[in-house]
Amino acid sequence: MNSGQMEAEVLRDSILHLAGELDLTPVGYPLPNADAEKSHRRSLYFECFPEPNGQSQFAEIFDAPNPTECYRRTQTIVPQQALALTNSRLSNEPSHALAQRLAEKLAHANDSYGTDFITAAYEQVLTRRPTDEELAACRDFLLKQSKAAKGDDSARASLIRVLLNHNDFVTVR
């Protein structure tokens, strides 16, 4: 299989699943797109139609299916995708939830350099351990973010958002 970008629905559901917030309850009717950012329901339940507002804003940025062309998808890579994964409500709230969950899990560890948190974040988001270079870069990032944001919680959530933008997360191989 050729590598390719994750579909919008899979990406959204993966982010919510990582944070432990994905609602798997079946729904028998389409949900309005206006609720897509507030809801934790699976993406397949949201409306998809050709008229205006026929797709959620997040789905449109990440190449939602085109209902007028038999739901065919185009694959584009544009800067707005990285910005959406960094700044959207959909990525901010789950990244804070995941960072808090990992920090609580590691509360007993002596993690003065953030190594345990970084490793846990890599394993959770990218399903692999960080390389030595990545570990050093992440330590520097956490240190700078802690000073700028005046807190470890925001810095950890920022690191999670960086990992959500990582090629290994948004690419299906």
Secondary structure, 3 states (H helix, E strand, C coil): CCCEECCHHHHHHHHHHHCCCCECCCCCCCECHHHCCCCCECHHHECCCCCCCCCCHHHHHCCCCEHHHCCECCCCCCHHHHHHHHHCHHHHHHHHHHHHHHHHHCCCCCCCCCHHHHHHHHHHHCCCCCCHHHHHHHHHHHHHHHHHHCCHHHHHHHHHHHHHCCHHHHEEC
